[in-house]
Amino acid sequence: MKLTKEQLENYRKKFKLSPRELEILNLLFQGNNKNSDIADKLGITEGTAKQYFHMLYIKLDRPSKIEVIQLLWEDFYSQSIYKKRYKKD
């Protein structure tokens, strides 16, 4: 499962995230929670992945990956439920 383009755009605007930070959020949302996994998928070093996470924690005002993941899932489900409930036909 991936975040939608709309959700990624909302995060980009709301938190002023870079394209790479959005890629990392999407990978995290998909279950890639190890720095080494993300580094491998993006072709970056593990240290660079850590630096990106550090910046995400600051920008999203969350102290850990667990809380970032929680934010992503809460937003994903609230938007999905809202769209189903109030979708215009």
KARA-V370871 format. One record per residue. N is the residue number from 1. PSI is psi as a letter, one per 40 degrees, with the letter a starting at -180 (* if undefined). OMEGA is omega in radians with two decimals (999 if undefined). Layout:
# KARA-V370871
N:PSI:OMEGA ; N:PSI:OMEGA
This chain:
# KARA-V370871
1:h:3.14 ; 2:i:2.98 ; 3:i:3.14 ; 4:i:3.08 ; 5:d:3.13 ; 6:d:3.13 ; 7:d:3.11 ; 8:d:3.12 ; 9:d:3.09 ; 10:d:3.10 ; 11:d:-3.14 ; 12:d:-3.11 ; 13:d:-3.04 ; 14:d:-3.04 ; 15:e:-3.14 ; 16:f:-3.10 ; 17:i:3.09 ; 18:i:3.07 ; 19:d:3.14 ; 20:d:3.10 ; 21:d:3.09 ; 22:d:3.07 ; 23:d:-3.12 ; 24:d:3.08 ; 25:d:-3.13 ; 26:d:3.09 ; 27:d:3.11 ; 28:d:3.12 ; 29:d:-3.13 ; 30:e:3.07 ; 31:e:3.09 ; 32:g:-3.03 ; 33:e:3.11 ; 34:h:3.10 ; 35:d:-3.11 ; 36:d:3.11 ; 37:d:-3.13 ; 38:d:3.12 ; 39:d:3.13 ; 40:d:-3.10 ; 41:d:-3.09 ; 42:e:-3.14 ; 43:f:3.12 ; 44:i:3.11 ; 45:i:3.10 ; 46:d:3.10 ; 47:d:3.10 ; 48:d:3.08 ; 49:d:3.10 ; 50:d:3.13 ; 51:d:3.09 ; 52:d:3.12 ; 53:d:3.11 ; 54:d:3.12 ; 55:d:3.09 ; 56:d:3.12 ; 57:d:3.14 ; 58:d:-3.07 ; 59:d:-3.11 ; 60:e:-3.12 ; 61:f:3.10 ; 62:h:-3.04 ; 63:e:-3.05 ; 64:i:3.08 ; 65:d:-3.13 ; 66:d:-3.13 ; 67:d:3.05 ; 68:d:3.11 ; 69:d:3.12 ; 70:d:3.11 ; 71:d:-3.13 ; 72:d:-3.13 ; 73:d:3.10 ; 74:d:3.11 ; 75:d:-3.12 ; 76:d:-3.10 ; 77:d:-3.14 ; 78:d:3.10 ; 79:d:3.14 ; 80:d:3.13 ; 81:d:3.14 ; 82:d:-3.11 ; 83:d:3.13 ; 84:d:-3.06 ; 85:d:-3.02 ; 86:e:-3.13 ; 87:h:3.10 ; 88:h:3.12 ; 89:*:999
